Amino acid sequence: MSLDARVVDKNGGHGHAVVIGSGLAGLTAARALANLMDRVTVIERDWLPRGPGRRRGVPQARHTHTLTTTAHTGLERLFPGIRHDLVRAGAVRVRVPADLLTLGPAGWLPRFDTGLSRFSAGRDLIDAVVRDRVRADPKVTFLTDHEVVALQPGPQDTVAGVWVRARERRSPDGFAPRRLMSAEYVVDASGRGSRVPEWLAALGYEPPRETVSATATTHATTLYAPPVGHVADFEGLLLMPAPGDPRRAVLSPVEGGRWSVTLSAGDGSAPPTDHTRLLAAADTLRDPLLRDLIANATPLGPVYTCRTRSSRRHYEQLRRFPDQLLVVGDALATLDPAHGHGMTLAVECALVLDQMLTAHGTAVGISHRLRRALAHRVGPAWRSATGPLDPPHGLRARLGSRYGSRLAVAATTDRQAATELLTAHETLAPPAARALWAALRPRGEAAVPPPPTATHGPDARRRRPVAPTAPAIGVATGSVRPQPTGSSAHWPAVTPAGERRRP
């Protein structure tokens, strides 16, 4: 009897799947597995709140997060109607670049409707909306306060389950004795702290080769309430890195009508650690607009900093690897958060898993193809995260770099070139050939134009000050977004009594 037949006969279907980790990569992977498997168990080391709330395992949640066009389109395929859920929960839809002032590598981009958009919100809110949709699936069960400590090997280079242990405060080491959880498929979505390489080594397999970027990126993030009476004809602001200037800045509207502001430096320089230093750092950016926006805004919390390096584990290069095991998300590739592609990659991994499991009809015998398919998806995001920091090598790389520079220059005046530049940034797709003429067309030297806005910058129309009768926080012209019942991008909401963790 074949292994496929044994699985079907045993469970009346395709058996039980285990997902390690309940971040966005784990949640979307669970949704993809639920389309084929009979049961899915999501194992989470920490406690999971009901609704938006801080999780110890997601320290980067304090920094600015946006769902790119590819990310929220993929989420909509996995969870039909989730974009409506995000907006209802407080996420802000921002059209790119119609609502997002964008300073490209060579200057300001024109504002028009490209069909691209992003959803901006605190990471806690995004995770909560997706988690609620996964919880609603009767096939999926969450096992919290449990830690996976090892893989259970199966016959003929397969994985047959995981060993888990529960947190036990009364135990001397803080954990209960470990126990075996059998599974027909295991997905590791435990993030950058993944222990799969050492688990593979313990079973006699070769651990994967890992590539780490040479330069670290530093980030500084805080929340602001916009100035009282703030009026603008745009929703957010994006300052991209430029040749010779690896700094990046973003101002994104989040739930409650607030601003999440992040300054990043790709050269590893120390980030600002307080509001005075952050304002001074904003004053040295390529354009003073961000500094002008936050100078009179009200800080809503401390400045959070972190230092990250892009890293990638090459599981696709292993000649021997157990079947019925897959690594996704940050456990596969940790990308520079400044590019906003981490959540995009998590969703892309789930879509690949869903498509290939559906086409194959079983979770058995597909590990090699899945690892190669995921490596193909990781490639563009990896090059985007490390390309600006590493000099191009080889004729093809140098030509690509030169073409990218010409495209960036053309994007300041040519809508087609701007669309291709933004499409490559939002969807991880390379610029299409139709932008070649716009990029290679001869252009003379031109001064950098002012920001394309009528309400801010040196050419802004003077306005009579507005004195509102009540404190109102708005982002767009005349907009007042109510504070949702939930969390901010920094602090969890007050949890209902029935959901609080007992001391």
Buried (B, 14 or more C-beta within 10 A) or exposed (E): EEBBEEBBEEBEEBBBBBBBBBBBBBBBBBBBBBBBBBBBBBBBBBBBBBBBBBBEBBEBBBBBBBBBBBBBBBBBBBBEEBBEBBBEBBBBBBBBBBBBBBBBBBBBBBBEEBEBBBBBBBBBBBBBBBBBBBBEBEBBBBBBBBBBEBBBBBEEBBBBBBBBBBBEEEEEEEBBEBEEBEBBBBBBBBBBEBBBBEBBEEEEBEBBEEEEBEBBBBBBBBBBBBBBEBBBBBBBBBBBBBEEBBBBBBBBBBBBBBBBBBBBBBEBEEBBEBBEBBBEBBEEBBBBBBBBBBEEBBBBBBBBBBEBBBBBBBBBEBEEBBBBBBBBBBBBBBBBBBBBBBBBBBBBBBBBBBEBBEEBEBBBBBBEEBBEBBBEBBEBBBBBBBBBBEEBEEEEBEEBBEBBBBBBBBBBBBBBBBBBBBBBBBBBEBBEEEBBEBBEEEBEEEEEEBBBBEBBBEEBEEEEEEEEEEEBBBBBEEBEBEEBEBBBBBBBBEBEEEEEEEE
